[in-house]
Amino acid sequence: MGVRALGRSFADRRGIHELELMGRRRRWRRGVPDPDPVAAAADGVHRAEWDAVRGPGERLAGVHQRLELLLANVVGEADVGVGDAPAGAGDGAHRLPDLGIQRRRPQGSSALPRPLRRANVPDQYVRWAQEAGFNVTTSSDAFFSFDVIRGYFKDYIKAIVTRRNSYSGVRYYDEPAIFAWELMNEPRCVSKSSAPILQDWIIDMSSHIKSLDKKHLVTIGLEGFYGPGRTERLRVNPGEWAATFGSDFLQNSADEHIDFASVHAYPDSWIPRASLEEKVKYLSSWVDSHVNDSQNVLKKPVLFLEFGSNLRAKKNGTYEKNVLLNVVYDKVYESAKKGQAGAGALIWQLMVEGMQNYRDEFSLIAWENPSTYKLIVQQSCRLLRLFQRLKKISKPCSDFQP
């Protein structure tokens, strides 16, 4: 939960900032948008409608029929919520997401606000509690367990969810350009014995958000690892290490306040010594397992919110990232075509020129990677056709045949 912002140059950056979830994305440009395939694919799409997402245990019949738009704009890299006090940064920092959200409204795109785990959010909250004189352990797991720290984080949640946008005057809990809240990016515990504490934290924080905001969806931000109690599914994990963080995809995602499951996929990082063929086999199993569990056990949609792959690796003249991305795209599409739980996939991460300080090994500038860009457009078009059966579809998707 929380908001990421690019920084002061956000309003002036040119080109694609983020695209692709549920077959819809939007290209951002300074001034009048250029008529490009991505922008055209999103024309006429206005807001997210997830009325088909019901409570836990209820079968999601026709879940994709009402998914009008799931455009998750990860606004940037800076963790706006962590400033000099537990409740979050000052108003000056919050004005950046205000601007990003305001600019998404006329374009029909939506935001998925969240904090950064790599910004040491848990450790910072632990330090605040210690500085306030509380007898708190130095372990980052204290972030999930100590009541005083939970209270700090709830104050932060309330500050964000109830914030009034300084540009539009709209409260975030009423904001149509916000698609959903994500509790935390890749929550992990130091010890797997802290699993019950993490589960209780998920229940506590998700219910707190729902008490403040009745309109938006909530997800966790999990990597999707199965816990040590899932003996029959541990083979799906990328290694024994994946079951040591206290998280469990099924138990964590089953909470009634979690509206859709979230999964990440980083085969290059998780199984770095594997061949391309081995990565394809692994990724196929990873996606299949989470789509099937979301459909048959959780009975909720599942979004692959992050897929990252090395940009430069080639085999027989073909970029490996394209091969792996196609695995995810094809399986999501086949599930969606059947009206099942597979709902979409986001690539990590799309950037623009001039953002070198924010780049990592997976960062992608679309026009520098035309083959990958083409795959993203094709996936979006075929999903758009799937969900817009009775509506007019703009070019280039009107000419695209899946």
C-alpha positions as CSV (number, residue, x, y, z in Angstrom):
1,M,0.0,0.0,0.0
2,G,1.3,3.5,-0.5
3,V,2.4,5.3,-3.6
4,R,5.5,5.3,-5.8
5,A,6.5,8.5,-7.6
6,L,9.1,9.2,-10.3
7,G,10.4,12.5,-8.9
8,R,10.2,16.1,-10.0
9,S,10.9,15.3,-13.6
10,F,7.9,13.0,-13.9
11,A,5.6,15.5,-15.7
12,D,8.2,16.2,-18.4
13,R,9.2,12.6,-19.2
14,R,8.4,11.6,-22.8
15,G,7.4,8.2,-24.0
16,I,6.1,5.0,-22.4
17,H,6.0,5.0,-18.6
18,E,4.2,1.8,-18.0
19,L,1.9,-0.4,-20.0
20,E,0.1,-3.7,-20.1
21,L,-2.3,-5.4,-17.8
22,M,-5.5,-7.1,-18.9
23,G,-4.7,-6.2,-22.5
24,R,-5.0,-2.4,-21.9
25,R,-2.3,0.1,-21.8
26,R,-1.6,3.8,-22.5
27,R,1.3,5.7,-23.9
28,W,2.3,8.8,-22.1
29,R,3.7,11.8,-24.0
30,R,4.2,15.4,-23.3
31,G,1.5,17.5,-25.0
32,V,-0.8,15.7,-27.5
33,P,-0.3,11.9,-27.5
34,D,1.1,10.4,-30.6
35,P,-1.3,8.0,-32.4
36,D,0.6,4.8,-31.7
37,P,-0.6,1.2,-31.4
38,V,-0.7,1.1,-27.6
39,A,-2.6,4.3,-27.3
40,A,-5.1,3.2,-30.0
41,A,-5.6,-0.1,-28.2
42,A,-6.8,1.7,-25.1
43,D,-9.1,4.2,-26.8
44,G,-12.6,4.3,-25.4
45,V,-11.7,2.4,-22.3
46,H,-12.6,4.4,-19.2
47,R,-12.5,2.7,-15.9
48,A,-12.1,-0.5,-13.9
49,E,-15.2,-2.6,-13.2
50,W,-14.6,-5.7,-11.2
51,D,-18.2,-6.4,-10.2
52,A,-17.6,-10.1,-11.1
53,V,-15.2,-10.4,-8.2
54,R,-17.2,-11.8,-5.3
55,G,-16.4,-12.9,-1.8
56,P,-14.2,-15.9,-1.0
57,G,-15.6,-19.3,-1.7
58,E,-18.0,-18.1,-4.4
59,R,-17.2,-19.3,-7.9
60,L,-16.2,-16.6,-10.3
61,A,-18.6,-17.4,-13.1
62,G,-17.8,-15.2,-16.1
63,V,-15.2,-13.3,-14.1
64,H,-13.6,-11.7,-17.2
65,Q,-16.9,-10.4,-18.7
66,R,-16.9,-7.2,-16.5
67,L,-13.1,-6.5,-16.5
68,E,-13.4,-3.3,-18.4
69,L,-9.9,-2.0,-17.5
70,L,-7.0,-3.2,-15.4
71,L,-4.3,-0.7,-16.3
72,A,-1.9,-0.7,-13.4
73,N,0.4,2.3,-13.5
74,V,3.3,1.8,-11.2
75,V,3.9,5.6,-10.9
76,G,7.7,5.3,-10.3
77,E,10.4,4.3,-7.9
78,A,10.4,6.6,-4.9
79,D,8.6,5.4,-1.8
80,V,6.4,8.4,-1.0
81,G,5.1,7.0,2.2
82,V,8.3,6.7,4.1
83,G,9.5,10.1,5.2
84,D,10.6,11.5,8.6
85,A,7.6,10.2,10.5
86,P,5.7,6.9,10.8
87,A,2.6,8.3,9.1
88,G,4.5,9.1,5.9
89,A,6.2,11.9,4.0
90,G,4.9,15.4,3.9
91,D,2.4,16.9,1.5
92,G,5.1,18.0,-0.9
93,A,6.1,14.4,-1.6
94,H,2.4,13.3,-1.9
95,R,1.8,15.9,-4.6
96,L,3.7,13.8,-7.0
97,P,1.3,10.9,-7.0
98,D,-1.5,13.4,-6.9
99,L,-0.3,14.7,-10.3
100,G,0.3,11.2,-11.7
101,I,-3.2,10.0,-10.7
102,Q,-4.8,13.2,-12.0
103,R,-3.2,12.8,-15.4
104,R,-4.4,9.2,-15.7
105,R,-8.1,10.1,-15.4
106,P,-8.8,11.5,-18.9
107,Q,-6.8,8.6,-20.4
108,G,-8.9,5.9,-18.7
109,S,-5.9,4.3,-17.0
110,S,-5.6,3.2,-13.4
111,A,-3.0,3.2,-10.7
112,L,-1.8,0.3,-8.4
113,P,-0.1,2.2,-5.5
114,R,2.3,0.3,-3.3
115,P,5.5,0.8,-1.2
116,L,8.9,-0.6,-2.0
117,R,10.2,-3.5,0.1
118,R,13.7,-2.6,-1.1
119,A,13.4,0.8,0.4
120,N,13.8,-0.9,3.8
121,V,10.3,0.0,4.9
122,P,10.1,-2.6,7.7
123,D,13.5,-1.6,9.1
124,Q,12.6,2.1,9.1
125,Y,9.4,1.4,11.1
126,V,11.3,-0.7,13.6
127,R,13.8,2.2,14.1
128,W,10.9,4.7,14.6
129,A,9.5,2.4,17.4
130,Q,12.9,2.1,19.0
131,E,13.5,5.8,18.9
132,A,10.2,6.4,20.5
133,G,11.4,4.3,23.5
134,F,9.5,1.0,22.8
135,N,11.2,-2.3,23.6
136,V,11.2,-3.6,20.1
137,T,13.5,-6.3,18.7
138,T,16.0,-5.3,16.0
139,S,14.6,-8.0,13.6
140,S,12.7,-6.6,10.6
141,D,10.0,-9.2,11.5
142,A,9.0,-6.8,14.3
143,F,7.4,-4.8,11.5
144,F,4.8,-7.5,11.2
145,S,4.4,-8.5,14.9
146,F,4.5,-5.4,17.2
147,D,1.3,-3.6,17.8
148,V,2.8,-0.2,18.0
149,I,4.5,-0.6,14.5
150,R,1.2,-1.9,13.1
151,G,-0.4,1.2,14.5
152,Y,2.2,3.3,12.7
153,F,1.6,1.6,9.4
154,K,-2.2,1.9,9.8
155,D,-1.7,5.6,10.3
156,Y,0.2,5.7,7.1
157,I,-2.5,3.7,5.3
158,K,-5.1,6.1,6.5
159,A,-3.1,9.1,5.4
160,I,-2.8,7.7,1.9
161,V,-6.3,6.2,1.4
162,T,-8.1,9.2,2.8
163,R,-5.9,11.8,1.1
164,R,-7.5,14.5,-0.9
165,N,-5.8,15.0,-4.3
166,S,-4.3,18.5,-4.4
167,Y,-5.1,18.8,-8.1
168,S,-8.6,17.3,-8.4
169,G,-9.9,17.6,-4.9
170,V,-11.0,13.9,-5.0
171,R,-10.3,11.7,-2.0
172,Y,-8.1,8.7,-3.0
173,Y,-10.9,6.3,-1.8
174,D,-13.2,7.9,-4.4
175,E,-10.6,8.1,-7.1
176,P,-11.6,6.3,-10.3
177,A,-8.0,6.4,-11.6
178,I,-6.9,4.1,-8.8
179,F,-7.5,0.5,-9.6
180,A,-6.4,-1.3,-6.5
181,W,-4.2,-1.2,-3.3
182,E,-1.3,-3.4,-2.9
183,L,-0.3,-4.1,0.7
184,M,3.4,-4.3,0.2
185,N,5.9,-5.3,-2.5
186,E,7.1,-8.9,-1.9
187,P,6.5,-9.1,1.9
188,R,9.0,-11.5,3.5
189,C,9.9,-12.5,7.0
190,V,13.4,-13.3,8.2
191,S,12.3,-16.6,9.6
192,K,9.7,-19.1,8.2
193,S,8.5,-19.5,11.8
194,S,7.1,-16.0,11.5
195,A,4.5,-17.3,8.9
196,P,1.5,-17.0,11.3
197,I,2.6,-13.4,12.1
198,L,2.7,-12.5,8.4
199,Q,-0.7,-14.0,7.8
200,D,-2.2,-12.1,10.7
201,W,-0.6,-8.9,9.4
202,I,-2.1,-9.5,6.0
203,I,-5.6,-9.9,7.5
204,D,-5.1,-6.9,9.8
205,M,-3.9,-4.5,7.1
206,S,-6.3,-5.7,4.3
207,S,-9.3,-5.3,6.6
208,H,-8.1,-1.9,7.7
209,I,-8.0,-0.7,4.1
210,K,-11.4,-2.1,3.4
211,S,-12.7,-0.2,6.5
212,L,-11.5,3.0,4.8
213,D,-12.2,2.3,1.2
214,K,-15.2,0.3,0.0
215,K,-14.6,0.9,-3.7
216,H,-11.2,-0.3,-4.6
217,L,-9.7,-3.8,-4.8
218,V,-6.9,-5.0,-2.5
219,T,-4.1,-7.5,-3.3
220,I,-1.0,-8.4,-1.4
221,G,2.0,-8.1,-3.7
222,L,3.3,-11.7,-3.2
223,E,6.0,-13.3,-5.2
224,G,3.8,-16.4,-5.2
225,F,6.0,-18.9,-3.2
226,Y,4.4,-21.8,-1.6
227,G,5.1,-22.4,2.1
228,P,6.7,-25.4,3.7
229,G,3.3,-26.9,4.6
230,R,2.4,-27.3,0.9
231,T,4.4,-30.5,0.4
232,E,2.7,-31.4,-2.9
233,R,3.5,-27.9,-4.3
234,L,7.0,-27.3,-3.1
235,R,8.3,-28.6,-6.4
236,V,6.8,-25.6,-8.1
237,N,9.0,-23.2,-6.1
238,P,12.3,-22.3,-7.7
239,G,14.3,-23.8,-4.8
240,E,14.1,-24.8,-1.2
241,W,15.0,-21.2,-0.2
242,A,11.7,-20.0,-1.6
243,A,9.8,-21.6,1.3
244,T,11.8,-19.9,4.0
245,F,10.3,-16.4,3.9
246,G,7.1,-17.1,5.9
247,S,4.8,-16.5,2.9
248,D,2.4,-19.0,1.3
249,F,0.5,-18.1,-1.8
250,L,-2.6,-20.1,-1.0
251,Q,-3.0,-19.2,2.7
252,N,-2.1,-15.6,2.2
253,S,-4.3,-15.0,-0.8
254,A,-7.3,-16.8,0.7
255,D,-8.2,-14.0,3.1
256,E,-11.7,-12.6,2.4
257,H,-10.3,-9.0,2.1
258,I,-7.9,-10.0,-0.7
259,D,-9.8,-9.5,-4.0
260,F,-7.3,-11.0,-6.4
261,A,-4.1,-13.0,-6.1
262,S,-0.7,-11.6,-7.1
263,V,2.3,-13.4,-8.5
264,H,5.8,-12.4,-9.7
265,A,8.1,-14.4,-12.1
266,Y,11.9,-13.9,-12.4
267,P,13.3,-17.1,-13.9
268,D,16.7,-15.5,-14.7
269,S,17.2,-14.6,-11.0
270,W,15.5,-17.6,-9.4
271,I,17.2,-20.3,-11.5
272,P,20.2,-18.5,-13.0
273,R,22.2,-21.6,-14.0
274,A,19.3,-23.2,-15.9
275,S,19.2,-23.4,-19.7
276,L,16.6,-21.6,-21.7
277,E,14.7,-25.0,-22.1
278,E,14.8,-25.5,-18.3
279,K,13.5,-22.0,-17.7
280,V,10.7,-22.5,-20.1
281,K,9.7,-25.8,-18.4
282,Y,9.9,-24.2,-15.0
283,L,8.0,-21.0,-15.9
284,S,5.2,-23.1,-17.6
285,S,4.8,-25.1,-14.3
286,W,4.9,-21.9,-12.2
287,V,2.2,-20.2,-14.3
288,D,0.0,-23.3,-14.5
289,S,0.1,-23.9,-10.8
290,H,-0.9,-20.4,-9.8
291,V,-3.6,-20.1,-12.5
292,N,-5.1,-23.5,-11.5
293,D,-4.9,-22.8,-7.7
294,S,-6.5,-19.4,-8.3
295,Q,-9.3,-21.0,-10.3
296,N,-9.9,-24.1,-8.3
297,V,-8.8,-23.3,-4.7
298,L,-8.9,-19.5,-4.2
299,K,-11.7,-18.9,-6.8
300,K,-10.2,-15.5,-7.5
301,P,-8.5,-13.9,-10.5
302,V,-4.7,-13.9,-10.5
303,L,-2.5,-11.2,-12.0
304,F,1.2,-11.7,-12.7
305,L,2.1,-8.3,-11.6
306,E,5.8,-8.6,-12.4
307,F,7.6,-10.6,-15.0
308,G,11.3,-9.9,-15.5
309,S,13.9,-11.4,-17.8
310,N,17.4,-10.5,-18.9
311,L,17.2,-8.2,-21.9
312,R,20.3,-9.2,-23.8
313,A,20.5,-13.0,-23.7
314,K,20.0,-14.6,-27.1
315,K,19.7,-18.1,-28.5
316,N,19.7,-18.8,-32.2
317,G,19.1,-15.2,-32.9
318,T,16.0,-14.9,-30.6
319,Y,15.9,-13.0,-27.4
320,E,15.3,-15.4,-24.5
321,K,13.2,-12.8,-22.8
322,N,10.7,-13.0,-25.7
323,V,10.5,-16.8,-25.4
324,L,9.9,-16.6,-21.7
325,L,7.4,-13.7,-22.0
326,N,5.4,-15.7,-24.6
327,V,5.1,-18.5,-22.1
328,V,3.4,-16.2,-19.6
329,Y,1.3,-14.5,-22.2
330,D,0.0,-17.6,-23.9
331,K,-1.0,-19.3,-20.7
332,V,-2.7,-16.2,-19.4
333,Y,-4.6,-15.8,-22.7
334,E,-5.7,-19.4,-22.8
335,S,-7.0,-19.2,-19.2
336,A,-8.8,-15.9,-20.0
337,K,-10.3,-17.3,-23.2
338,K,-12.0,-20.0,-21.0
339,G,-13.3,-17.4,-18.6
340,Q,-11.0,-18.7,-15.9
341,A,-8.7,-17.1,-13.3
342,G,-5.8,-16.0,-15.5
343,A,-6.3,-12.3,-15.8
344,G,-3.2,-10.5,-17.0
345,A,0.6,-9.9,-16.8
346,L,2.8,-6.9,-16.3
347,I,6.3,-6.7,-17.6
348,W,9.0,-5.4,-15.2
349,Q,9.9,-2.8,-16.0
350,L,9.2,-0.3,-18.8
351,M,11.3,2.9,-18.7
352,V,12.0,6.0,-20.7
353,E,15.2,7.7,-21.7
354,G,16.9,9.7,-19.0
355,M,16.0,7.3,-16.2
356,Q,19.3,5.4,-16.0
357,N,19.4,5.9,-12.2
358,Y,16.2,3.9,-11.9
359,R,17.1,1.1,-14.2
360,D,17.9,-2.5,-13.2
361,E,18.9,-5.5,-15.3
362,F,15.3,-6.0,-16.4
363,S,14.5,-2.4,-17.4
364,L,13.1,-2.1,-20.9
365,I,12.7,0.9,-23.2
366,A,10.1,-0.2,-25.7
367,W,11.4,1.5,-28.9
368,E,14.8,0.1,-28.2
369,N,13.4,-3.4,-28.0
370,P,10.9,-3.6,-31.0
371,S,10.5,-7.4,-30.9
372,T,9.4,-7.3,-27.2
373,Y,7.2,-4.2,-27.9
374,K,5.5,-6.2,-30.6
375,L,4.7,-9.0,-28.3
376,I,3.2,-6.6,-25.7
377,V,1.0,-5.1,-28.4
378,Q,-0.2,-8.4,-29.7
379,Q,-1.0,-9.7,-26.3
380,S,-3.0,-6.6,-25.5
381,C,-4.9,-6.8,-28.7
382,R,-6.0,-10.4,-28.3
383,L,-7.0,-9.8,-24.7
384,L,-8.8,-6.6,-25.7
385,R,-10.8,-8.5,-28.3
386,L,-11.6,-11.1,-25.7
387,F,-13.0,-8.7,-23.3
388,Q,-14.6,-6.2,-25.7
389,R,-16.6,-8.7,-27.8
390,L,-19.6,-6.5,-28.2
391,K,-17.8,-3.2,-28.4
392,K,-16.0,-1.3,-31.2
393,I,-12.3,-1.9,-31.1
394,S,-9.9,0.7,-32.5
395,K,-6.9,0.1,-34.7
396,P,-4.6,-1.6,-34.7
397,C,-6.5,-4.2,-32.7
398,S,-9.4,-4.1,-35.1
399,D,-7.2,-5.6,-37.7
400,F,-5.4,-8.1,-35.4
401,Q,-6.5,-11.7,-35.5
402,P,-5.4,-13.8,-32.5
